Amino acid sequence: MDTCISGARVARELDALERIYDKPARIVSDNGTEFKSRAILTWAHDNNAE
């Protein structure tokens, strides 16, 4: 567990998890900065996730 992670790292981890599981249809977050970042918004758009 890290205390500070970037949106880009979250996107990389989601890509890694996608190799094991299906893509999420929706991402629910606490609106932390990593989930409001351009990297996550781009990832969600590119992967058709809300």
N, CA, C and O of each residue as an XYZ file, in Angstrom:
200
protein
N       0.847     -1.168      0.000
C       0.000      0.000      0.000
C       0.893      1.233      0.000
O       1.844      1.330      0.776
N       0.575      2.155     -0.870
C       1.309      3.409     -0.933
C       0.474      4.517     -0.305
O      -0.748      4.416     -0.195
N       1.155      5.561      0.099
C       0.438      6.705      0.662
C       0.113      7.744     -0.399
O      -0.762      8.585     -0.195
N       0.800      7.694     -1.516
C       0.563      8.664     -2.577
C       0.795      7.983     -3.927
O       1.901      7.534     -4.226
N      -0.250      7.914     -4.727
C      -0.105      7.313     -6.051
C      -0.671      8.274     -7.088
O      -1.582      9.052     -6.805
N      -0.123      8.207     -8.275
C      -0.568      9.108     -9.336
C      -1.703      8.470    -10.136
O      -1.922      7.259    -10.086
N      -2.408      9.312    -10.867
C      -3.445      8.804    -11.762
C      -2.859      7.898    -12.827
O      -3.483      6.910    -13.213
N      -1.662      8.226    -13.309
C      -1.008      7.390    -14.318
C      -0.732      5.997    -13.762
O      -0.875      5.001    -14.471
N      -0.336      5.931    -12.490
C      -0.084      4.614    -11.894
C      -1.378      3.842    -11.718
O      -1.407      2.632    -11.946
N      -2.441      4.507    -11.320
C      -3.734      3.845    -11.201
C      -4.145      3.279    -12.556
O      -4.633      2.151    -12.633
N      -3.954      4.048    -13.622
C      -4.291      3.576    -14.971
C      -3.462      2.352    -15.342
O      -3.990      1.405    -15.925
N      -2.169      2.356    -15.015
C      -1.313      1.192    -15.288
C      -1.797     -0.030    -14.520
O      -1.816     -1.136    -15.061
N      -2.186      0.157    -13.270
C      -2.676     -0.956    -12.463
C      -3.996     -1.485    -13.016
O      -4.225     -2.694    -13.021
N      -4.861     -0.592    -13.480
C      -6.114     -1.041    -14.097
C      -5.832     -1.850    -15.357
O      -6.494     -2.857    -15.605
N      -4.856     -1.420    -16.153
C      -4.472     -2.189    -17.343
C      -3.945     -3.565    -16.953
O      -4.254     -4.554    -17.617
N      -3.158     -3.640    -15.891
C      -2.623     -4.916    -15.440
C      -3.746     -5.832    -14.945
O      -3.750     -7.027    -15.242
N      -4.691     -5.275    -14.196
C      -5.816     -6.068    -13.702
C      -6.715     -6.549    -14.836
O      -7.339     -7.606    -14.744
N      -6.773     -5.757    -15.908
C      -7.608     -6.123    -17.050
C      -7.133     -7.422    -17.697
O      -7.925     -8.135    -18.313
N      -5.858     -7.727    -17.560
C      -5.351     -8.973    -18.114
C      -5.896    -10.179    -17.367
O      -5.927    -11.283    -17.911
N      -6.327     -9.981    -16.127
C      -6.856    -11.065    -15.298
C      -8.384    -11.035    -15.261
O      -9.039    -12.074    -15.347
N      -8.936     -9.838    -15.134
C     -10.384     -9.646    -14.996
C     -10.911     -8.854    -16.181
O     -10.136     -8.306    -16.965
N     -12.226     -8.796    -16.309
C     -12.842     -7.956    -17.337
C     -12.652     -6.484    -16.985
O     -12.387     -6.132    -15.836
N     -12.792     -5.638    -17.996
C     -12.732     -4.192    -17.761
C     -13.904     -3.785    -16.882
O     -14.999     -4.330    -17.016
N     -13.683     -2.833    -15.984
C     -14.810     -2.350    -15.193
C     -15.743     -1.504    -16.056
O     -15.293     -0.760    -16.927
N     -17.022     -1.621    -15.810
C     -17.995     -0.791    -16.516
C     -18.075      0.588    -15.875
O     -18.463      1.566    -16.514
N     -17.701      0.645    -14.601
C     -17.819      1.890    -13.852
C     -16.711      1.932    -12.814
O     -16.336      0.906    -12.245
N     -16.194      3.120    -12.575
C     -15.202      3.326    -11.525
C     -15.819      4.257    -10.498
O     -16.242      5.363    -10.832
N     -15.872      3.814     -9.252
C     -16.396      4.626     -8.159
C     -15.212      5.030     -7.294
O     -14.397      4.194     -6.906
N     -15.130      6.312     -7.001
C     -13.993      6.777     -6.217
C     -14.431      7.783     -5.161
O     -15.580      8.223     -5.116
N     -13.473      8.125     -4.323
C     -13.718      9.129     -3.290
C     -13.340     10.527     -3.786
O     -13.237     11.464     -2.993
N     -13.137     10.663     -5.084
C     -12.760     11.929     -5.706
C     -11.380     12.412     -5.281
O     -11.108     13.612     -5.281
N     -10.517     11.477     -4.921
C      -9.131     11.833     -4.647
C      -8.475     12.319     -5.928
O      -8.967     12.062     -7.026
N      -7.375     13.014     -5.782
C      -6.737     13.615     -6.951
C      -6.336     12.582     -7.995
O      -6.356     12.877     -9.190
N      -5.969     11.367     -7.562
C      -5.569     10.358     -8.541
C      -6.732      9.932     -9.433
O      -6.513      9.500    -10.565
N      -7.960     10.049     -8.940
C      -9.111      9.650     -9.740
C      -9.719     10.805    -10.530
O     -10.581     10.581    -11.380
N      -9.291     12.017    -10.268
C      -9.765     13.162    -11.046
C      -8.741     13.582    -12.083
O      -8.943     14.559    -12.804
N      -7.653     12.852    -12.160
C      -6.573     13.243    -13.061
C      -6.926     12.986    -14.518
O      -7.813     12.189    -14.825
N      -6.239     13.653    -15.384
C      -6.426     13.468    -16.818
C      -6.129     12.025    -17.226
O      -6.778     11.491    -18.126
N      -5.155     11.392    -16.571
C      -4.794     10.003    -16.910
C      -5.972      9.064    -16.686
O      -6.238      8.199    -17.521
N      -6.674      9.220    -15.584
C      -7.817      8.344    -15.299
C      -9.000      8.695    -16.182
O      -9.693      7.798    -16.663
N      -9.249      9.977    -16.406
C     -10.342     10.357    -17.298
C     -10.095      9.827    -18.708
O     -11.025      9.373    -19.374
N      -8.867      9.883    -19.153
C      -8.519      9.346    -20.472
C      -8.674      7.836    -20.488
O      -9.224      7.282    -21.440
N      -8.198      7.161    -19.445
C      -8.325      5.708    -19.371
C      -9.795      5.296    -19.406
O     -10.168      4.385    -20.146
N     -10.622      5.958    -18.616
C     -12.045      5.647    -18.571
C     -12.695      5.858    -19.929
O     -13.492      5.029    -20.368
N     -12.370      6.941    -20.589
C     -12.917      7.210    -21.918
C     -12.473      6.161    -22.913
O     -13.295      5.636    -23.664
N     -11.188      5.843    -22.935
C     -10.644      4.876    -23.872
C     -11.176      3.469    -23.640
O     -11.203      2.655    -24.563
N     -11.601      3.175    -22.406
C     -12.068      1.836    -22.056
C     -13.581      1.777    -21.816
O     -14.097      0.801    -21.271
N     -14.278      2.834    -22.232
C     -15.739      2.889    -22.115
C     -16.233      2.623    -20.710
O     -17.212      1.902    -20.522
N     -15.572      3.191    -19.726
C     -15.998      3.058    -18.335
C     -16.544      4.411    -17.874
O     -16.031      5.467    -18.244
N     -17.584      4.350    -17.069
C     -18.144      5.593    -16.504
C     -17.237      6.120    -15.428
O     -17.527      7.155    -14.829
